[in-house]
């Protein structure tokens, strides 16, 4: 099974429909979409009519729609826009929803997440929670412990970038005490960057898989074998490349890493 998915941040200049066509031409079986834009400038699915059109287009191309970004739970609770965005996600035929947490009151955030999971479940959407440097949950342990006390069945989204920036490596992922991982994202980059560059890097300046220093082979091997792996790699490293060329390079690099990670002879040679 090809577990790779293209994330729209890897094709920032394309419309939602163009992004689907790129995935189809590159034989990528799965994509993700923004249905709730948040702070991202990435094109997102804005209406139910657009969602239904995209679902028909995806079905014609044989493409599955997995993760739907991005719902940030803050101190003011769940805005009305969340319900409308979930409706768009369901109309798309999406499967999972990405949540981040920006509320410092974790008890209140857990209650909000429980309500949100109920809303998503009514639309047959699963939920995963992502940690990063720009909210309340900054590490794998933070989100694991948060979910352990939450009355939900939400899982964790593991993004390689956030391990290297927030945790300086993969030790927590390799510890055997990760909590339930239900989704993953890969990109590449230098092992360290100045803290004041992290937000720009996350949104616009990552590296494509295989073009940086992250140990993505170890990252991939540490994940559950059934999770979808989004290639979320907005990059400034190839300024003359089209979105399709960037997606092609990203898929080529990610497929090579998957082959290295799960080829028995390669694993035997490194153990």
RAKAGI-V990111 format. One record per residue. N is the residue number from 1. SS is DSSP state (hx for helix, st for strand, lp for the rest). PHI is phi in radians with two decimals (NA if undefined). Layout:
# RAKAGI-V990111
{{N,SS,PHI} {N,SS,PHI}}
This chain:
# RAKAGI-V990111
{{1,lp,NA} {2,lp,-1.42} {3,lp,-1.64} {4,st,-1.41} {5,st,-2.34} {6,st,-1.63} {7,lp,-1.67} {8,hx,-1.12} {9,hx,-1.15} {10,hx,-1.40} {11,hx,-2.39} {12,lp,-1.11} {13,lp,-1.63} {14,lp,-1.66} {15,lp,-1.26} {16,hx,-1.04} {17,hx,-1.19} {18,hx,-1.08} {19,hx,-1.06} {20,hx,-1.07} {21,hx,-1.09} {22,hx,-1.03} {23,hx,-1.05} {24,hx,-1.13} {25,hx,-1.16} {26,lp,-1.63} {27,lp,1.00} {28,lp,-1.59} {29,lp,-1.36} {30,st,-2.49} {31,st,-2.36} {32,st,-2.07} {33,st,-2.42} {34,st,-1.50} {35,lp,-2.00} {36,lp,-2.33} {37,lp,-1.15} {38,lp,1.03} {39,lp,-1.61} {40,lp,-1.36} {41,lp,-1.54} {42,lp,-1.19} {43,lp,-0.96} {44,lp,-2.33} {45,lp,-1.34} {46,lp,-1.79} {47,lp,-2.38} {48,hx,-1.12} {49,hx,-1.10} {50,hx,-1.09} {51,hx,-1.05} {52,hx,-1.16} {53,hx,-1.10} {54,hx,-1.15} {55,hx,-1.08} {56,hx,-1.09} {57,hx,-1.10} {58,hx,-1.09} {59,hx,-1.11} {60,hx,-1.14} {61,hx,-1.54} {62,lp,1.29} {63,lp,-1.88} {64,st,-1.63} {65,st,-1.87} {66,st,-1.77} {67,st,-1.61} {68,st,-2.14} {69,st,-1.79} {70,st,-2.35} {71,st,-2.05} {72,st,-1.80} {73,st,-1.52} {74,st,-1.91} {75,lp,-1.18} {76,lp,-1.59} {77,st,1.45} {78,lp,-1.75} {79,lp,-1.26} {80,hx,-1.02} {81,hx,-1.09} {82,hx,-1.10} {83,hx,-1.09} {84,hx,-1.14} {85,hx,-1.16} {86,hx,-1.12} {87,hx,-1.07} {88,hx,-1.14} {89,hx,-1.10} {90,hx,-1.16} {91,hx,-1.14} {92,hx,-1.22} {93,lp,1.51} {94,lp,-1.17} {95,lp,-2.01} {96,st,-2.38} {97,st,-2.25} {98,st,-1.65} {99,st,-2.07} {100,st,-2.09} {101,st,-2.13} {102,lp,-2.11} {103,lp,-1.65} {104,lp,-1.22} {105,lp,-1.53} {106,hx,-1.21} {107,hx,-1.11} {108,hx,-1.13} {109,hx,-1.13} {110,hx,-1.11} {111,hx,-1.11} {112,hx,-1.13} {113,hx,-1.10} {114,hx,-1.04} {115,hx,-1.09} {116,hx,-1.10} {117,hx,-1.07} {118,hx,-1.10} {119,hx,-1.09} {120,hx,-1.15} {121,hx,-1.07} {122,lp,-1.08} {123,lp,-1.90} {124,lp,1.05} {125,lp,-1.97} {126,st,-1.43} {127,st,-2.19} {128,st,-2.24} {129,st,-1.94} {130,st,-1.84} {131,lp,-1.70} {132,lp,-2.82} {133,lp,-1.46} {134,lp,-1.97} {135,lp,-2.47} {136,lp,-1.52} {137,lp,-1.72} {138,lp,-1.83} {139,lp,-2.33} {140,hx,-1.06} {141,hx,-1.09} {142,hx,-1.02} {143,hx,-1.28} {144,hx,-1.05} {145,hx,-1.20} {146,hx,-1.06} {147,hx,-1.27} {148,hx,-1.08} {149,lp,-1.80} {150,lp,-1.63} {151,lp,-1.44} {152,lp,-2.44} {153,lp,-1.91} {154,lp,-1.12} {155,st,-2.00} {156,st,-1.89} {157,st,-1.73} {158,st,-1.84} {159,st,-1.88} {160,hx,-0.97} {161,hx,-0.99} {162,hx,-1.27} {163,hx,-1.14} {164,hx,-1.30} {165,hx,-1.45} {166,hx,-1.46} {167,lp,-2.14} {168,lp,1.04} {169,lp,2.50} {170,lp,-1.83} {171,lp,-0.97} {172,lp,-1.17} {173,lp,-1.21} {174,lp,-1.64} {175,lp,-1.34} {176,lp,1.51} {177,lp,-2.20} {178,lp,-1.55} {179,lp,1.42} {180,lp,-1.42} {181,st,-1.61} {182,st,-2.07} {183,st,-2.89} {184,st,-2.56} {185,st,-2.43} {186,st,-2.21} {187,lp,-2.74} {188,st,-2.46} {189,lp,3.01} {190,lp,-1.22} {191,lp,-1.12} {192,lp,-2.39} {193,lp,-2.53} {194,lp,-1.01} {195,hx,-0.98} {196,hx,-1.30} {197,hx,-1.76} {198,hx,-1.11} {199,hx,-1.18} {200,hx,-1.05} {201,hx,-1.05} {202,hx,-1.07} {203,hx,-1.62} {204,hx,-2.40} {205,lp,-2.37} {206,lp,-1.51} {207,st,-2.01} {208,lp,-1.26} {209,lp,-0.95} {210,lp,1.59} {211,lp,-1.91} {212,lp,-2.45} {213,lp,-1.94} {214,lp,-1.17} {215,lp,-1.48} {216,hx,-1.32} {217,hx,-1.10} {218,hx,-1.11} {219,hx,-0.99} {220,hx,-1.12} {221,hx,-1.15} {222,hx,-1.41} {223,lp,-1.42} {224,lp,-0.98} {225,lp,-1.31} {226,lp,-1.91} {227,lp,-1.44} {228,lp,-1.31} {229,st,-2.08} {230,st,-1.33} {231,st,-1.59} {232,lp,-1.91} {233,lp,-2.49} {234,lp,-1.08} {235,lp,-2.49} {236,lp,-1.85} {237,lp,-1.35} {238,lp,-2.25} {239,lp,-1.10} {240,lp,-1.61} {241,lp,-1.49} {242,lp,-1.33} {243,hx,-1.04} {244,hx,-1.14} {245,hx,-1.12} {246,hx,-1.11} {247,hx,-1.13} {248,hx,-1.13} {249,hx,-1.09} {250,hx,-1.12} {251,hx,-1.18} {252,hx,-1.07} {253,hx,-1.13} {254,hx,-1.18} {255,hx,-1.15} {256,hx,-1.13} {257,hx,-1.16} {258,hx,-1.08} {259,hx,-1.10} {260,hx,-1.14} {261,hx,-1.19} {262,hx,-2.07} {263,lp,-1.46} {264,hx,-1.00} {265,hx,-1.18} {266,hx,-1.17} {267,hx,-1.12} {268,hx,-1.13} {269,hx,-1.29} {270,hx,-1.93} {271,lp,-1.79}}
